[in-house]
C-alpha cells in the first residue's frame, strides 16, 4: 500500500507541474513556429529553385537548333536577302520555309514552342508558333547573354510567364535560330511535385504573381506582400532566410529565392516565393521555450500559484484517503470480525457490509467458517457411533464403496447410518410423486492411476447387515437401545433366504448417507424415498458400466452451495 500511495503522490506532482506548464504557455502568444518549421520552408524553397533549374536544363527547346540541318532551311538562309522585295525573282520566302520545316520536325510534338530566325543584330527576320509576338523581347535577352559562337540556354520572363530560351550557333551568313517555350509549372511538372501540397508557392516579378499559384491555397496577397517587403533580401543563389508575413493567428512564414538564369537577375528579377501551409494558430510551442521566455520577461509571477498548489494538495490528499477508504479500512474491520469470532464474541462474519475485493474475501471467510463448522459436527457425531460399530462387528464390504474424506470444497457430514437396522421408509409406498435426488455430475474418465474419488460425508461408515424379513416392520425401533436389542434377538438368516445384492446394500448405504447430509444442511427429507433414489443410481451405473474400459462405479456425497449433492465416478478396468 505504501508503493500505491507513493505512486499516486508522484502523479499528483506531475499533474500540478502540467498545470503550471499550461499556464506558462498561456502567458505567451498562441501558436508560433518552431525551428523545424522554418527549416522545412527554407528547404522547400531550395528544392523549388532546383526544380526550376532542372526544367530549364531538360527543356525541349534544345532540339530547335536541329532545324538548321534541314536542307530547305539551310538553302533558304544562304540565299536570303532581307532587302530583296517579294516581287523580285531573287526573293526567298524564308518565313514559309521556316514554318514548313518547324511544323514537320518540332512544333507538331511541342505545340507551345515558338521558333524564329534572328540576324547578327538580334532582329527577328522570320518566326512561327503561337508566341511570335514574344520573339523580339526574347531575342534581345538572348543576344545580350549570348555566347560567341556557341549555343545559349537561358530563362526569361516574357508576356507574364517564365520562359526557357534557346539561341543556336550562328550560320555562315550570321543567322541564328531562336526558340522559346513556357516553363511548365502545372500538374506533372517537377516544380509541382516539390511545391504546392505542403508549401504553397508562386513566381513573382515586381510584386506581382507571374503565371498561376502553385497549390490549392489562396495565398496570393501574402505571397506578393512577402516578395515586395523582402525582395532585396533574396540572395543571388539559393533561398533567403525565413520571414514572417502577416500578423496574429493568420501569420505564415516564407522564404524567397531568385530563379536561375537571366530572369532572376536585376531589380525586376523573377523570384520564387514559398510559404508555410500552416498558420501561427496551428503552430506549436515548447514548454521549455515558454518557461525561458516567461522568466526573461518577468511574467513567471503571473502564474496562478495558489491553484497549482491546491491541485497538488488535493492529489496527495486523495492518494492517502482513497486507499484508506476502499481497502485499508474495510480490511481492518474484517480482521476485527474474525478476531471476535475467534474469541467467541461473534458467531459469523457480516459479509454484506463489504463490497469489492474485500467483500469477496468476507464471503470466502463465511464459506470457510461453515465448512469448518460442518466438519466439527461430523467429527463429534462420528465419535458417538464408534461404540455401535464395535457391537455390530466387521461386515463384508461390497466391491464398490463410498469413499469419504474431508476437503476444502467437499464437507464432511455426520452420519446416522447404523444406529438402527435400515428399513424401508414409510413413505416408500404412499405413491406420492417425489423429486429425484440432486443431479449427478458424470465425469468422462477416472483420474490417472486408478485414483479413488473420495466422497465427503464421513470416514468409512459400516455397511448395515443384510435385512431379515422380520426386521421390515412398519415402524422403526424407538431408539438406539431398542435397535440394539432387536438386533440381538433377530435370528441369523438361513441359507434358504435370498441374500441382498451387495450393490443394493451399497445403494442403501449411499441413500442413508445422502439423507443424513440433507438433514445436516437443513433440507426437507419427507418426500425422499429409497426406491426413486436407487432407481437413479441403477440407471447411472448401467450407463457408465456400458462404456468400454469401465470396471466399476462409485458414488460420493458432498455439499454444494449449502445443499446435499451426489456425484458418480468411474473406475477403469
C-alpha positions as CSV (number, residue, x, y, z in Angstrom):
1,X,0.0,0.0,0.0
2,X,3.0,2.3,0.6
3,X,4.0,2.0,-3.0
4,X,0.5,2.8,-4.2
5,X,0.4,6.0,-2.1
6,X,3.9,6.9,-3.3
7,X,3.0,6.4,-7.0
8,X,-0.3,8.4,-6.5
9,X,1.7,11.3,-4.9
10,X,4.1,11.3,-7.9
11,X,1.1,11.5,-10.3
12,X,-0.3,14.4,-8.2
13,X,3.0,16.2,-8.5
14,X,3.1,15.6,-12.3
15,X,-0.5,17.0,-12.6
16,X,0.5,20.1,-10.8
17,X,3.5,20.5,-13.0
18,X,1.5,20.1,-16.2
19,X,-1.0,22.7,-14.9
20,X,1.8,25.2,-14.3
21,X,3.2,24.5,-17.8
22,X,-0.1,25.2,-19.4
23,X,-0.3,28.5,-17.5
24,X,3.2,29.4,-18.7
25,X,2.2,28.6,-22.3
26,X,-0.9,30.8,-21.9
27,X,1.3,33.8,-20.9
28,X,2.9,34.0,-24.4
29,X,1.3,34.4,-27.8
30,X,-0.8,31.5,-29.0
31,X,0.8,29.1,-31.5
32,X,4.0,30.0,-33.3
33,X,6.6,28.4,-35.5
34,X,9.4,26.2,-34.4
35,X,12.9,25.9,-35.9
36,X,11.8,22.8,-37.6
37,X,9.0,24.7,-39.4
38,X,11.4,27.4,-40.5
39,X,13.9,24.8,-41.7
40,X,11.2,23.0,-43.7
41,X,10.2,26.2,-45.5
42,X,13.7,27.1,-46.4
43,X,14.4,23.5,-47.7
44,X,11.2,23.6,-49.8
45,X,12.4,26.9,-51.4
46,X,15.8,25.4,-52.2
47,X,14.1,22.4,-53.7
48,X,11.8,24.6,-55.8
49,X,14.8,26.5,-57.2
50,X,16.5,23.3,-58.1
51,X,13.3,22.0,-59.8
52,X,13.3,25.2,-62.0
53,X,16.9,24.7,-62.9
54,X,16.1,21.1,-63.9
55,X,13.2,22.1,-66.0
56,X,15.4,24.6,-67.9
57,X,18.1,22.1,-68.5
58,X,15.7,19.4,-69.8
59,X,13.5,21.8,-71.9
60,X,12.6,20.7,-75.4
61,X,13.9,24.0,-76.9
62,X,17.3,22.3,-77.0
63,X,16.1,20.4,-80.0
64,X,15.4,23.5,-82.0
65,X,18.9,24.0,-83.5
66,X,18.5,20.7,-85.3
67,X,16.1,22.5,-87.7
68,X,19.1,24.2,-89.3
69,X,20.3,20.9,-90.6
70,X,17.3,20.7,-92.9
71,X,18.5,21.4,-96.4
72,X,15.5,23.5,-97.3
73,X,16.0,25.9,-94.4
74,X,19.8,25.9,-94.9
75,X,19.5,26.8,-98.6
76,X,17.0,29.5,-97.8
77,X,19.2,31.1,-95.2
78,X,22.1,31.1,-97.7
79,X,20.1,32.8,-100.4
80,X,18.0,35.0,-98.1
81,X,18.5,38.8,-98.5
82,X,16.2,41.0,-96.4
83,X,16.5,43.9,-98.8
84,X,15.0,42.0,-101.7
85,X,11.3,42.7,-102.3
86,X,8.7,40.0,-102.6
87,X,8.1,40.7,-106.3
88,X,11.8,40.3,-107.1
89,X,12.7,36.9,-108.6
90,X,15.5,36.6,-106.1
91,X,13.1,36.8,-103.1
92,X,13.2,33.8,-100.8
93,X,10.1,33.0,-98.7
94,X,12.1,32.3,-95.5
95,X,9.1,32.5,-93.1
96,X,7.1,30.0,-95.1
97,X,10.1,27.6,-95.4
98,X,10.7,28.0,-91.6
99,X,7.0,27.2,-90.9
100,X,7.1,24.1,-93.1
101,X,10.3,22.8,-91.6
102,X,9.4,23.6,-87.9
103,X,5.9,22.1,-88.2
104,X,7.2,18.9,-89.7
105,X,10.1,18.4,-87.3
106,X,9.4,20.2,-84.0
107,X,6.1,22.1,-83.4
108,X,4.0,19.1,-84.2
109,X,5.3,17.5,-81.0
110,X,5.6,20.6,-78.9
111,X,2.8,23.0,-79.9
112,X,3.6,25.5,-77.1
113,X,7.0,26.2,-78.6
114,X,7.8,29.2,-80.9
115,X,10.8,29.4,-83.2
116,X,12.3,32.3,-85.2
117,X,15.4,33.4,-87.2
118,X,17.4,36.4,-85.9
119,X,20.3,38.2,-87.7
120,X,23.5,39.4,-86.3
121,X,21.9,42.5,-84.7
122,X,19.3,40.4,-83.0
123,X,16.4,41.4,-85.3
124,X,13.8,38.7,-86.0
125,X,13.6,38.1,-89.7
126,X,11.1,35.1,-89.6
127,X,9.1,33.3,-87.0
128,X,6.5,30.6,-86.4
129,X,4.4,29.5,-83.5
130,X,1.8,30.7,-81.0
131,X,4.2,33.1,-79.4
132,X,5.5,35.1,-82.3
133,X,4.9,38.3,-80.5
134,X,7.4,37.3,-77.8
135,X,10.3,36.7,-80.2
136,X,11.5,40.3,-80.2
137,X,12.0,40.7,-76.4
138,X,13.3,37.1,-76.3
139,X,15.8,37.9,-79.0
140,X,17.0,41.0,-77.1
141,X,17.5,39.0,-73.9
142,X,19.2,36.1,-75.7
143,X,21.6,38.3,-77.7
144,X,22.5,40.2,-74.5
145,X,23.6,37.0,-72.9
146,X,24.7,35.0,-76.0
147,X,28.0,33.2,-76.1
148,X,30.2,33.9,-79.0
149,X,29.9,31.0,-81.5
150,X,28.0,28.8,-79.1
151,X,24.5,27.8,-78.2
152,X,22.9,29.6,-75.3
153,X,20.2,28.2,-73.0
154,X,18.7,30.7,-70.5
155,X,15.5,31.8,-68.8
156,X,13.4,34.9,-69.5
157,X,10.1,36.4,-68.3
158,X,8.1,37.1,-71.3
159,X,4.4,38.0,-71.5
160,X,3.8,37.5,-67.8
161,X,5.3,34.0,-67.8
162,X,8.7,32.4,-67.2
163,X,10.1,31.0,-70.5
164,X,13.0,28.9,-71.5
165,X,15.0,30.5,-74.4
166,X,17.4,28.7,-76.7
167,X,19.7,30.5,-79.1
168,X,21.7,28.4,-81.6
169,X,25.2,29.0,-83.1
170,X,25.3,31.4,-86.0
171,X,25.3,30.1,-89.5
172,X,27.9,31.2,-92.1
173,X,25.6,34.0,-93.0
174,X,25.3,35.1,-89.4
175,X,21.7,33.9,-88.7
176,X,20.7,32.2,-85.5
177,X,17.7,30.0,-84.7
178,X,15.7,31.3,-81.6
179,X,13.3,29.0,-79.8
180,X,11.1,29.8,-76.7
181,X,8.8,27.7,-74.6
182,X,6.9,28.5,-71.3
183,X,8.4,26.8,-68.2
184,X,5.9,24.1,-67.0
185,X,4.6,24.8,-63.5
186,X,1.3,22.8,-63.6
187,X,0.4,19.3,-62.7
188,X,3.1,16.8,-63.6
189,X,5.9,19.3,-63.6
190,X,9.0,18.9,-61.4
191,X,8.1,22.2,-59.6
192,X,4.6,21.0,-58.8
193,X,5.9,17.7,-57.4
194,X,8.1,19.6,-55.0
195,X,5.8,22.5,-54.0
196,X,2.1,23.1,-53.7
197,X,1.0,20.3,-51.4
198,X,2.6,21.3,-48.1
199,X,4.0,24.6,-49.2
200,X,2.0,27.0,-51.5
201,X,4.3,29.0,-53.8
202,X,4.3,31.2,-56.8
203,X,6.7,33.0,-59.2
204,X,6.7,36.8,-58.6
205,X,8.1,39.8,-60.6
206,X,7.9,43.4,-59.5
207,X,5.5,42.4,-56.7
208,X,3.0,40.6,-59.0
209,X,2.4,36.9,-59.5
210,X,3.8,35.6,-62.8
211,X,1.6,32.7,-64.0
212,X,-0.6,30.7,-61.7
213,X,-0.4,29.8,-58.0
214,X,1.3,26.6,-57.2
215,X,-1.0,24.8,-54.8
216,X,-4.7,25.0,-53.8
217,X,-4.4,27.6,-51.0
218,X,-5.5,31.1,-51.9
219,X,-2.5,32.9,-50.5
220,X,-1.7,35.3,-53.4
221,X,-1.8,38.5,-51.4
222,X,0.6,37.1,-48.8
223,X,3.0,35.9,-51.5
224,X,3.0,39.3,-53.2
225,X,3.5,41.0,-49.8
226,X,6.4,38.9,-48.9
227,X,8.0,39.4,-52.3
228,X,7.6,43.2,-52.0
229,X,8.9,43.5,-48.5
230,X,11.9,41.2,-48.8
231,X,12.9,41.3,-52.5
232,X,16.2,42.9,-51.5
233,X,16.9,40.1,-49.0
234,X,16.9,37.5,-51.7
235,X,20.4,36.2,-52.4
236,X,21.9,35.7,-55.8
237,X,21.9,32.0,-55.4
238,X,19.7,29.8,-53.2
239,X,17.0,30.7,-50.7
240,X,16.8,33.6,-48.3
241,X,16.2,33.5,-44.6
242,X,12.7,32.7,-43.3
243,X,10.4,35.7,-42.8
244,X,7.0,36.1,-41.1
245,X,4.3,37.5,-43.3
246,X,1.0,38.7,-41.7
247,X,0.2,39.0,-38.0
248,X,-1.8,37.3,-35.3
249,X,-3.1,33.8,-35.7
250,X,-3.2,34.1,-39.5
251,X,0.5,34.8,-39.9
252,X,2.7,32.5,-42.0
253,X,6.4,32.1,-42.6
254,X,8.0,32.0,-46.0
255,X,11.3,32.3,-48.0
256,X,12.2,33.8,-51.3
257,X,14.8,33.0,-54.0
258,X,15.8,34.2,-57.4
259,X,15.0,31.9,-60.3
260,X,18.1,30.6,-62.2
261,X,19.2,32.4,-65.3
262,X,18.8,36.0,-66.6
263,X,15.2,36.0,-65.5
264,X,16.3,36.2,-61.8
265,X,18.8,39.0,-62.2
266,X,18.4,42.7,-61.7
267,X,15.8,44.8,-59.9
268,X,13.0,43.4,-61.9
269,X,14.0,39.8,-61.4
270,X,11.6,36.9,-61.2
271,X,11.6,35.2,-57.8
272,X,10.2,32.1,-56.3
273,X,8.2,32.7,-53.1
274,X,7.3,29.8,-50.8
275,X,5.0,30.0,-47.8
276,X,4.1,27.5,-45.0
277,X,0.8,25.7,-45.3
278,X,0.1,26.1,-41.5
279,X,-0.6,29.4,-39.9
280,X,0.6,30.6,-36.5
281,X,-2.7,29.2,-35.0
282,X,-1.7,25.7,-35.9
283,X,1.9,26.0,-34.8
284,X,3.4,24.5,-31.6
285,X,5.4,26.0,-28.8
286,X,7.6,24.0,-26.5
287,X,7.2,24.4,-22.7
288,X,10.9,24.9,-22.2
289,X,10.9,27.9,-24.6
290,X,7.8,29.3,-22.9
291,X,9.4,29.0,-19.5
292,X,12.6,30.7,-20.6
293,X,10.6,33.4,-22.2
294,X,8.4,33.9,-19.1
295,X,11.5,34.1,-16.8
296,X,13.3,36.5,-19.1
297,X,10.2,38.7,-19.4
298,X,9.4,38.5,-15.6
299,X,5.9,37.1,-16.3
300,X,6.6,33.9,-14.3
301,X,5.0,35.6,-11.3
302,X,1.7,35.9,-13.2
303,X,1.1,32.2,-12.9
304,X,-1.8,31.3,-10.5
305,X,0.4,29.5,-8.0
306,X,-2.5,29.1,-5.4
307,X,-4.4,27.0,-8.0
308,X,-1.3,24.9,-8.7
309,X,-0.7,24.3,-5.0
310,X,-4.4,23.4,-4.5
311,X,-4.2,20.8,-7.2
312,X,-1.1,19.3,-5.7
313,X,-2.5,19.2,-2.2
314,X,-5.8,17.7,-3.4
315,X,-3.9,15.0,-5.4
316,X,-1.7,14.0,-2.5
317,X,-4.7,14.0,-0.1
318,X,-6.7,11.7,-2.3
319,X,-3.6,9.5,-2.7
320,X,-3.8,8.7,1.0
321,X,-7.5,8.9,1.6
322,X,-8.9,6.7,-1.2
323,X,-6.8,3.6,-0.4
324,X,-7.8,4.0,3.3
325,X,-11.5,4.3,2.4
326,X,-11.7,1.5,-0.1
327,X,-9.2,-1.1,1.2
328,X,-7.4,-0.5,4.4
329,X,-10.4,0.5,6.5
330,X,-12.6,-2.5,5.4
331,X,-9.8,-4.9,5.8
332,X,-9.3,-3.7,9.4
333,X,-13.0,-4.2,10.1
334,X,-12.9,-7.6,8.6
335,X,-9.9,-8.6,10.7
336,X,-11.7,-7.3,13.8
337,X,-14.7,-9.5,13.0
338,X,-12.5,-12.6,12.5
339,X,-10.8,-11.9,15.8
340,X,-14.2,-11.6,17.5
341,X,-15.2,-14.9,16.1
342,X,-12.0,-16.5,17.4
343,X,-12.7,-15.1,20.8
344,X,-16.3,-16.3,20.8
345,X,-17.9,-12.8,21.0
346,X,-19.3,-13.0,17.4
347,X,-20.8,-16.0,15.6
348,X,-20.3,-15.1,11.9
349,X,-18.9,-12.5,9.5
350,X,-21.4,-9.9,8.3
351,X,-20.2,-10.1,4.7
352,X,-23.0,-8.0,3.3
353,X,-21.3,-4.9,4.8
354,X,-18.4,-5.2,2.4
355,X,-18.0,-4.5,-1.3
356,X,-15.4,-5.2,-4.0
357,X,-12.5,-7.4,-3.3
358,X,-12.9,-7.1,0.5
359,X,-16.5,-8.3,0.1
360,X,-15.2,-11.4,-1.8
361,X,-12.7,-12.1,1.0
362,X,-15.5,-11.7,3.6
363,X,-17.8,-14.2,1.7
364,X,-15.0,-16.6,1.3
365,X,-14.4,-16.4,5.1
366,X,-18.1,-17.2,5.7
367,X,-17.9,-20.3,3.5
368,X,-14.7,-21.4,5.2
369,X,-16.4,-21.0,8.6
370,X,-19.4,-23.0,7.5
371,X,-17.2,-25.8,6.2
372,X,-15.2,-26.0,9.5
373,X,-18.5,-26.0,11.5
374,X,-19.9,-28.9,9.4
375,X,-16.6,-30.8,9.8
376,X,-16.7,-30.2,13.6
377,X,-20.3,-31.6,13.9
378,X,-19.4,-34.6,11.8
379,X,-16.4,-35.3,14.0
380,X,-18.5,-35.0,17.1
381,X,-21.2,-37.4,15.9
382,X,-18.7,-39.9,14.5
383,X,-17.2,-40.3,17.9
384,X,-20.6,-41.5,19.2
385,X,-21.0,-44.0,16.5
386,X,-17.8,-45.9,17.2
387,X,-19.4,-47.9,20.0
388,X,-22.3,-49.0,17.9
389,X,-20.0,-50.2,15.1
390,X,-18.0,-52.3,17.6
391,X,-21.2,-54.2,18.6
392,X,-22.2,-54.9,15.0
393,X,-18.8,-56.4,14.1
394,X,-16.9,-56.4,10.9
395,X,-19.1,-56.8,7.9
396,X,-18.2,-57.7,4.4
397,X,-17.9,-54.7,2.1
398,X,-19.4,-54.6,-1.4
399,X,-16.9,-54.3,-4.2
400,X,-17.9,-50.7,-4.8
401,X,-17.9,-48.4,-1.8
402,X,-18.3,-44.8,-1.0
403,X,-15.1,-43.1,-0.2
404,X,-15.3,-40.3,2.3
405,X,-12.7,-37.7,3.1
406,X,-12.9,-34.1,4.1
407,X,-11.6,-31.5,1.7
408,X,-11.9,-27.7,1.4
409,X,-14.8,-27.9,-1.1
410,X,-16.5,-31.1,0.0
411,X,-17.7,-31.0,3.6
412,X,-18.0,-34.0,5.9
413,X,-21.5,-34.5,7.3
414,X,-22.4,-36.6,10.3
415,X,-23.9,-40.0,9.6
416,X,-26.6,-41.9,11.4
417,X,-26.2,-44.9,9.1
418,X,-26.0,-47.7,11.6
419,X,-27.8,-46.6,14.7
420,X,-30.7,-48.8,13.7
421,X,-31.3,-51.6,11.3
422,X,-32.0,-50.0,7.9
423,X,-35.6,-50.3,7.0
424,X,-37.7,-49.1,4.1
425,X,-39.2,-45.7,4.8
426,X,-42.9,-45.5,5.4
427,X,-43.2,-43.0,2.6
428,X,-42.0,-45.6,0.1
429,X,-45.4,-47.0,-0.5
430,X,-47.6,-43.9,-0.3
431,X,-47.5,-43.4,-4.0
432,X,-46.6,-39.7,-3.7
433,X,-44.6,-38.3,-6.7
434,X,-41.3,-37.2,-5.3
435,X,-38.5,-35.2,-6.9
436,X,-35.3,-37.1,-7.8
437,X,-32.2,-36.5,-5.8
438,X,-29.7,-33.9,-6.8
439,X,-28.4,-34.1,-10.3
440,X,-25.3,-36.4,-10.7
441,X,-22.3,-35.0,-12.4
442,X,-20.9,-37.8,-14.5
443,X,-17.2,-37.3,-15.5
444,X,-15.9,-38.7,-18.7
445,X,-13.0,-40.6,-17.1
446,X,-11.4,-41.5,-13.8
447,X,-8.2,-39.9,-12.6
448,X,-4.9,-41.5,-13.9
449,X,-3.5,-44.3,-11.9
450,X,-6.9,-45.6,-10.8
451,X,-7.2,-42.9,-8.1
452,X,-10.3,-43.2,-6.0
453,X,-12.6,-40.1,-5.8
454,X,-13.4,-39.6,-2.2
455,X,-16.9,-38.7,-1.2
456,X,-17.1,-36.2,1.5
457,X,-19.6,-37.1,4.2
458,X,-17.6,-39.1,6.9
459,X,-15.0,-41.7,7.1
460,X,-15.7,-45.3,6.3
461,X,-19.3,-46.0,7.8
462,X,-20.1,-49.6,8.3
463,X,-22.4,-51.2,5.8
464,X,-25.6,-52.4,7.5
465,X,-26.3,-56.1,7.7
466,X,-28.5,-57.8,5.2
467,X,-32.0,-57.1,6.3
468,X,-34.0,-60.1,7.5
469,X,-37.7,-60.3,6.8
470,X,-38.6,-60.0,10.5
471,X,-36.9,-56.5,10.6
472,X,-39.0,-54.9,8.0
473,X,-41.7,-53.7,10.4
474,X,-44.0,-50.8,9.8
475,X,-42.3,-48.7,12.5
476,X,-38.6,-48.5,13.2
477,X,-37.2,-49.1,16.7
478,X,-37.9,-46.2,19.1
479,X,-34.3,-45.5,20.0
480,X,-30.8,-46.8,19.7
481,X,-31.1,-49.2,22.7
482,X,-34.2,-50.9,21.2
483,X,-32.4,-51.2,17.9
484,X,-29.5,-53.0,19.6
485,X,-31.9,-55.3,21.5
486,X,-33.8,-56.2,18.4
487,X,-30.6,-56.9,16.5
488,X,-29.5,-59.3,19.2
489,X,-32.8,-61.2,19.1
490,X,-33.0,-61.4,15.3
491,X,-32.0,-64.9,14.1
492,X,-29.3,-65.2,11.5
493,X,-30.6,-65.6,8.0
494,X,-30.7,-69.1,6.8
495,X,-29.3,-70.4,3.6
496,X,-32.8,-70.6,2.2
497,X,-33.2,-66.8,2.5
498,X,-32.2,-64.9,-0.6
499,X,-29.2,-62.7,0.2
500,X,-29.4,-59.0,-0.6
501,X,-27.4,-57.9,-3.6
502,X,-24.2,-56.1,-2.5
503,X,-24.8,-53.3,-4.9
504,X,-28.3,-52.8,-3.5
505,X,-26.7,-52.7,0.0
506,X,-24.2,-50.1,-1.3
507,X,-27.0,-48.1,-2.8
508,X,-28.9,-48.1,0.5
509,X,-25.7,-47.0,2.3
510,X,-25.3,-44.1,-0.1
511,X,-29.0,-43.3,0.3
512,X,-28.7,-43.1,4.1
513,X,-25.6,-41.0,3.8
514,X,-27.3,-38.7,1.3
515,X,-30.4,-38.5,3.7
516,X,-28.1,-37.7,6.6
517,X,-26.3,-34.9,4.7
518,X,-29.6,-33.3,3.6
519,X,-30.8,-33.3,7.3
520,X,-27.5,-31.7,8.3
521,X,-27.9,-29.0,5.7
522,X,-31.5,-28.4,6.9
523,X,-33.2,-29.7,3.7
524,X,-36.6,-31.4,3.9
525,X,-36.4,-35.2,3.5
526,X,-40.1,-36.2,4.0
527,X,-40.7,-37.0,0.3
528,X,-37.3,-38.6,-0.4
529,X,-37.8,-42.4,-1.0
530,X,-35.2,-45.1,-1.4
531,X,-36.9,-46.6,-4.5
532,X,-36.6,-43.5,-6.6
533,X,-33.1,-42.8,-5.3
534,X,-31.9,-46.3,-6.0
535,X,-33.5,-46.2,-9.4
536,X,-31.5,-43.2,-10.3
537,X,-28.3,-44.8,-9.1
538,X,-29.0,-48.1,-11.1
539,X,-29.7,-46.1,-14.2
540,X,-26.4,-44.1,-14.0
541,X,-24.5,-47.3,-13.0
542,X,-25.8,-49.1,-16.1
543,X,-25.0,-46.2,-18.4
544,X,-21.4,-45.9,-17.1
545,X,-20.7,-49.6,-17.0
546,X,-21.8,-49.8,-20.6
547,X,-18.8,-47.7,-21.6
548,X,-15.7,-49.5,-22.7
549,X,-13.0,-49.9,-20.1
550,X,-15.2,-49.1,-17.1
551,X,-14.9,-51.6,-14.3
552,X,-16.9,-50.1,-11.5
553,X,-18.8,-47.1,-10.5
554,X,-18.5,-45.2,-7.2
555,X,-20.8,-42.5,-5.8
556,X,-19.8,-39.7,-3.4
557,X,-22.0,-37.4,-1.3
558,X,-20.9,-33.9,-0.8
559,X,-22.2,-30.4,0.0
560,X,-22.6,-27.9,-2.8
561,X,-23.9,-24.4,-2.2
562,X,-25.3,-25.5,1.1
563,X,-27.2,-28.4,-0.3
564,X,-26.5,-32.1,-0.5
565,X,-25.3,-33.3,-3.9
566,X,-24.3,-36.7,-5.4
567,X,-21.5,-37.4,-7.9
568,X,-20.6,-40.6,-9.8
569,X,-17.1,-41.7,-10.6
570,X,-16.0,-44.4,-12.9
571,X,-13.2,-46.9,-12.2
572,X,-11.2,-48.2,-15.1
573,X,-10.6,-51.9,-15.5
